[in-house]
Amino acid sequence: WFDKRYMYETSFRMPLLMQFPKEIEAGSVISEMTQNLDFAPTFLDMAGIEIPEDMQGISFKKVLYGEEAEIGRDAIYYHYYDFPAFHMVKRQYGIKTDRYKLIHFYDDIDTWEFYDLEKDPKEQNNLIDAEEYQAEVKMMHQKLNSVQQHYQVTEKEFETTPKEKVDQAYKNFERLRGTPIK
């Protein structure tokens, strides 16, 4: 329960089903890297409404309509802030490409993880210290920094939670969990 981490593939992938017979061919599957922040610009684009310049995300309408093969993204950025909270998922941020994923867990911990999704799709082997992957780890750190600059991520977003608040959240969780039945 406490180890649940949202940037792993089993939690990170978000299915989206759409039906629009006039424009989207039945049975179409889009394998492009999209995120939930792409939904709003896509829906606005499909409705013929101009997408505000300051809106994050990329419309994937042209991919849906078969007009283009790609949306033009080579990496996805993710940042999870809601800690401590009932589910106690650690704060984390990272970047994912088609092949690699780099994750940093922070706040009351400081842990980096790196995965080769082609060789390890279930993310069982953290390769952050593997000698043969150091060039890829460095490249992913550079991509991460670039994307954080693009999204104007500030130091405020990395402020740590006071230890007292974390301790209280764990106490509340234990209290809510109750006594196991024997």
C-alpha positions as CSV (number, residue, x, y, z in Angstrom):
1,W,0.0,0.0,0.0
2,F,2.7,2.5,1.0
3,D,4.9,1.6,-2.0
4,K,2.2,2.4,-4.6
5,R,3.9,4.7,-7.1
6,Y,2.0,6.4,-9.9
7,M,4.8,6.8,-12.5
8,Y,5.1,3.0,-13.0
9,E,3.5,1.8,-16.2
10,T,0.6,0.0,-14.5
11,S,-0.6,3.3,-13.0
12,F,0.8,5.7,-15.5
13,R,-1.1,4.5,-18.6
14,M,-4.5,6.0,-19.0
15,P,-6.9,4.4,-21.4
16,L,-9.2,6.7,-23.4
17,L,-12.0,5.5,-25.6
18,M,-13.5,7.9,-28.2
19,Q,-16.3,7.5,-30.7
20,F,-16.8,10.0,-33.5
21,P,-17.8,8.0,-36.6
22,K,-17.6,10.9,-39.0
23,E,-13.9,11.5,-38.2
24,I,-12.4,8.6,-36.3
25,E,-12.2,5.2,-38.0
26,A,-13.7,2.4,-35.9
27,G,-11.1,0.2,-34.2
28,S,-8.4,2.8,-34.5
29,V,-5.6,2.5,-31.9
30,I,-3.3,5.5,-31.2
31,S,0.0,4.4,-29.7
32,E,1.4,8.0,-29.4
33,M,2.6,9.2,-26.0
34,T,-0.3,11.4,-24.8
35,Q,-1.3,12.6,-21.4
36,N,-4.4,13.8,-19.7
37,L,-3.3,17.3,-20.2
38,D,-3.6,16.7,-23.9
39,F,-7.4,16.0,-23.6
40,A,-8.5,19.6,-23.3
41,P,-6.6,21.0,-26.3
42,T,-7.7,18.0,-28.3
43,F,-11.4,18.5,-27.4
44,L,-11.1,22.2,-28.2
45,D,-9.5,21.5,-31.5
46,M,-12.1,18.9,-32.4
47,A,-14.8,21.5,-31.6
48,G,-13.2,24.1,-33.8
49,I,-12.3,26.3,-30.9
50,E,-8.9,28.0,-30.8
51,I,-6.5,26.5,-28.2
52,P,-5.2,29.2,-25.8
53,E,-1.4,29.7,-26.2
54,D,-0.8,29.2,-22.4
55,M,-2.6,25.9,-22.3
56,Q,-0.3,23.0,-21.6
57,G,-0.7,19.8,-23.7
58,I,-0.8,19.0,-27.4
59,S,-3.9,18.3,-29.5
60,F,-3.8,14.9,-31.0
61,K,-6.8,15.5,-33.3
62,K,-4.8,15.1,-36.5
63,V,-3.6,11.7,-35.3
64,L,-7.1,10.7,-34.4
65,Y,-8.4,11.8,-37.8
66,G,-5.6,9.9,-39.6
67,E,-4.2,13.2,-41.0
68,E,-0.8,12.8,-39.2
69,A,1.1,9.8,-37.8
70,E,2.7,11.6,-34.8
71,I,1.9,14.4,-32.4
72,G,5.5,15.5,-32.2
73,R,6.4,14.6,-28.6
74,D,9.4,12.5,-27.8
75,A,8.9,12.5,-24.0
76,I,6.3,12.8,-21.3
77,Y,6.8,14.7,-18.1
78,Y,5.0,13.7,-14.9
79,H,4.9,15.4,-11.5
80,Y,2.9,14.1,-8.5
81,Y,2.6,16.4,-5.5
82,D,-0.1,15.0,-3.3
83,F,1.8,13.7,-0.3
84,P,1.0,13.2,2.5
85,A,-2.5,12.1,1.6
86,F,-4.7,9.1,2.4
87,H,-3.0,6.8,-0.1
88,M,0.5,7.9,1.0
89,V,2.0,7.9,-2.5
90,K,5.4,9.6,-2.4
91,R,6.0,12.8,-4.2
92,Q,7.7,12.2,-7.6
93,Y,8.5,13.6,-10.9
94,G,10.1,12.1,-14.0
95,I,10.2,11.7,-17.7
96,K,9.3,8.9,-20.1
97,T,10.3,8.2,-23.7
98,D,9.3,5.3,-25.8
99,R,12.1,3.3,-24.4
100,Y,13.3,4.8,-21.1
101,K,11.9,6.2,-17.9
102,L,13.6,8.3,-15.2
103,I,11.8,8.9,-11.9
104,H,12.8,10.9,-8.8
105,F,11.0,10.3,-5.5
106,Y,11.5,13.2,-3.2
107,D,10.2,14.9,-0.1
108,D,10.9,12.7,2.9
109,I,13.0,10.4,0.6
110,D,15.5,11.0,-2.2
111,T,15.6,8.1,-4.6
112,W,16.2,8.0,-8.4
113,E,15.0,5.1,-10.6
114,F,15.8,4.4,-14.3
115,Y,14.2,1.7,-16.5
116,D,14.8,0.4,-19.9
117,L,11.1,-0.3,-20.9
118,E,12.1,-2.3,-24.0
119,K,14.1,-4.9,-21.9
120,D,12.1,-4.5,-18.7
121,P,8.5,-3.5,-19.5
122,K,7.3,-4.4,-15.9
123,E,10.0,-2.1,-14.4
124,Q,11.5,-4.7,-12.1
125,N,15.2,-3.7,-12.4
126,N,16.2,-0.2,-11.4
127,L,19.2,0.6,-13.6
128,I,20.1,4.0,-12.2
129,D,23.6,2.8,-11.2
130,A,24.2,0.3,-14.1
131,E,27.4,1.2,-15.8
132,E,26.2,0.3,-19.3
133,Y,23.3,2.8,-19.0
134,Q,25.0,5.9,-17.7
135,A,24.9,7.7,-21.1
136,E,21.1,7.0,-21.3
137,V,20.7,8.2,-17.7
138,K,22.5,11.4,-18.5
139,M,20.4,11.9,-21.6
140,M,17.2,11.4,-19.6
141,H,18.4,13.9,-17.0
142,Q,19.0,16.4,-19.8
143,K,15.5,15.8,-21.2
144,L,14.0,16.1,-17.8
145,N,15.7,19.5,-17.2
146,S,14.6,20.7,-20.6
147,V,11.0,19.7,-20.1
148,Q,10.9,21.3,-16.6
149,Q,12.2,24.5,-18.1
150,H,9.5,24.3,-20.9
151,Y,6.8,23.9,-18.3
152,Q,8.4,26.6,-16.0
153,V,8.7,24.3,-13.0
154,T,9.8,26.3,-10.0
155,E,11.7,25.4,-6.8
156,K,8.5,26.0,-4.9
157,E,7.1,22.8,-6.4
158,F,9.8,20.8,-4.6
159,E,9.2,22.1,-1.1
160,T,9.3,19.4,1.4
161,T,6.5,18.5,3.8
162,P,7.2,19.2,7.5
163,K,8.0,15.9,9.2
164,E,5.2,16.5,11.7
165,K,2.7,16.6,8.9
166,V,4.0,13.3,7.4
167,D,4.1,11.6,10.9
168,Q,0.5,12.8,11.5
169,A,-0.7,11.4,8.1
170,Y,0.8,8.0,9.0
171,K,-0.9,8.1,12.4
172,N,-4.2,9.0,10.7
173,F,-3.8,6.2,8.2
174,E,-3.2,3.6,11.0
175,R,-6.2,4.9,12.9
176,L,-8.5,4.7,9.8
177,R,-7.2,1.2,9.0
178,G,-8.6,-0.2,12.2
179,T,-7.8,-3.6,13.8
180,P,-7.3,-6.5,11.5
181,I,-9.7,-9.5,12.0
182,K,-7.9,-12.6,13.2
